[in-house]
Amino acid sequence: MASIRELHTQLINKERSAVEITRVALERIQALEPKLHSFLCVTAERALEQAQQVDAKIAAGEEISILTGIPIGIKDNLCTKGIPTTCASRILENFVPPYESTVTQKLADAGAVMVGKTNLDEFAMGGSTENSAFKLTANPWDLSRVPGGSSGGSAAAVAAGECVVSLGSDTGGSIRQPASFCGVVGMKPTYGLVSRYGLVAFASSLDQIGPFARTVEDAAILLKAIAGYDSKDSTSLKVEIPDYTANLKPELPKGKLRIGVIKETFGEGLDSQVEEAVNKAIKQLKELGAEIQEISCPRFRYGLPSYYIIAPSEASANLARYDGVKYGYRAPDADNLISMYARTRATGFGTEVKRRIMIGTYTLSAGYYDAYYLKAQKIRTLIKEDFEKAFEKVDVLVCPTAPTTAFKAGEKTSDPLSMYLIDLMTIPANLAGLPGISIPCGFDNNGLPIGLQLISNVLREDQLFQVAYAYEQATSWKERSPQL
């Protein structure tokens, strides 16, 4: 699949039509879905209608935006008017939203062509997409392995060429970690940069929508399109959105960009092949002109236990609305209201969602709030302070995206704690509200992708794209694709 800019050039030069480009994506989906399972819903008819409208505009001589006619996948926790939004949960299996999320509306206004809704861990709770109530998405590089999660469907779809770009949501690494596992670019923006209106809530103080792409430039183009203030989201930031592609150059400004290596992310628990690939990437950044220094974020590893108190606490409140009364699934044959609540939630929610609701309810209960939830919030503040001190010394931080490459399906399902450890490197950026990006930086001996994570200060996505692009252009990782 060509890049956004290449497809845009082909469209305006009338070398290819939007319908032709869309059909190629839909044919790819039809061919690969029996073994990949990236999509929960394929919107072929709507996609072709959108593409026909694009071709009519071009034929009439109208100007089109850079995203017009570009096939895109949407994670199925983003509301799409008239199209099912299930969150990969039985409790929302038949839910069709009466309204559109802000980000999908922006993409529709830009002329992007939605080819379908992608699979995820139920309510975005998981790190492997194995918690989906409907299907198990495979990793395009090795079908016996997971694509990561929770945005595994969106990552796998881009890696496999089923769409050019896609949207995911990142609460504790759910964009960056699957990007690492699937060998694509995945970006989590600054908290508040992208509207959450229409994103089905998991943990409201952590959730953020972001792009998946095959290249850094494509990710930058997509972020520019979805970012911006939204009055419908009370946490939305009133800031000017720059052109994130403006500073994409093959080299970094000599001696002007300081990169800090987070020392707490190396050592015990980090796969040796991941460590080797990341160290080579850091050496490459130095050759490109960056000044490299080691940085300590002492509370970095406390992010994991803090997150697994804060996120379930917020989830237990957010998911209280699914009670069988207003919308979604309702358990049959209930004797009374309390019985209906209990049966609906017991049969509608999956194991991991119920586990997190119970943890969250416990930590927010009388007698435990101070001991758990309040303490976790204090640690969150300390983690944020560590980042603030680090950014007094450097411009961008670097570390592995995940401690390992993609693991076998079923390998960690019986051990939730080992599954949670996969998010060790990504969670702190969410707790601090910082932007982070994962880019491919190598492959292990099994041919599985390895991700490099870059983290910058708030609203410095431009720096992340600048560093990521320079590294991408100096290496050949983006040229490799899974053989399906």
Secondary structure, DSSP 4 states (H G I P E B T S, - for coil): ---HHHHHHHHHTTSS-HHHHHHHHHHHHHHHHHHH--EEEE-HHHHHHHHHHHHHHHHTT----TTTT-EEEEETTB-BTTB---TT-GGGTT---SS--HHHHHHHHTT-EEEEEE--SGGG--SSSTT-SS--PPBTTBTTB---SSSHHHHHHHHTTSSSEEEEEESSSTTHHHHHHHTSEEEEPPTTSB--TTBPPS-TTT-EEEEEESSHHHHHHHHHHHBS--TT-TT----PPP-TTTT--SSPPTTT-EEEEEGGGSSTTS-HHHHHHHHHHHHHHHHTT-EEEEE--TTGGGHHHHHHHHHHHHHHHHGGG-SSSSSS---SS-SSHHHHHHHHHHHHS-HHHHHHHHHHHHHTSTTTIIIIIIHHHHHHHHHHHHHHHHTTT-SEEEEESSSSSPPBTTSSTT-HHHHHGGGTTTHHHHHHT--EEEEEEEE-TTS-EEEEEEEESTT-HHHHHHHHHHHHHHS-GGG-----
